[in-house]
Each structure stands twice: as C-alpha cells, then as structure tokens.
Amino acid sequence: MKIRREQMQAINDERVLAKMQELLCEHGPPSASELDSRELRAKIQRGMRGAGSHGISELYDVYRFVEWQLRLGEGFGESNAWAAEILAFEAFDGTEKMNRIDYHAQHVLGLVAEG
C-alpha cells in the first residue's frame, strides 16, 4: 500500500490539530476548554490559516498565534493596530513576529500567555 503525499499531509494535519487542541485545553486560555471539540478544532484551523497568511509556519509559532487568537478574538491581527503592524512587517520571520506579539500582549497590555 502506497500513501500519496496528500494523504500523508492530511494525516500530519490531523495529528497537529489533535495535539494543538490538547495543549490549548490543558494550557491555553479558559475559553479553549469551554468550547465543544468541533468548535475548537474549527477555530484552530482558522488560526492555522491566519498564521500561514502572515508567514508564520513553525509549529510553536502557529500555536502561539492560535492562542492569542483565542484570547484576543479571531482577526486580532487585523483589528488591533499594534498586531497588524507587527504581522505586516516583512523583515520579521514568523518567530520574530510572534515574539513581538507576545511581548506587546504581555508587557504593554498586561495579558498572560499560559501556553
């Protein structure tokens, strides 16, 4: 039996989704564990796409993006000028973007990341 590249990608995506869901329920914002499983998975998928659209591709960085999305609301990167500025800055790679979002959210806004 031969597994096609698309099938392998789907298997990997499912594993990533499951792990991200588990971590968010255990260590993420309370809102993550309050959502039903399907709704949380849908939010994670939208967050993964959002992260990718901003050049954020490392798994840990994607997790952080999804976590802030759950805390600040979907579309936080567009609806908050400070986040939009960071995410639009092309000289930053995904990790630097997320480091700066973490810093601003924690040290300027006073929010705490639990993940």
Buried (B, 14 or more C-beta within 10 A) or exposed (E): EEEEEEEEEEEEEEEBBEEBBEBBBEEBBEEBEEBEEEEBBEBBBBBBEBBEEBBBEEEEBBBBBBBBBBBBEEEBBEEBEBBBEBBEEEEBBBBBBBBBBBEBBEEEEEBEBEB
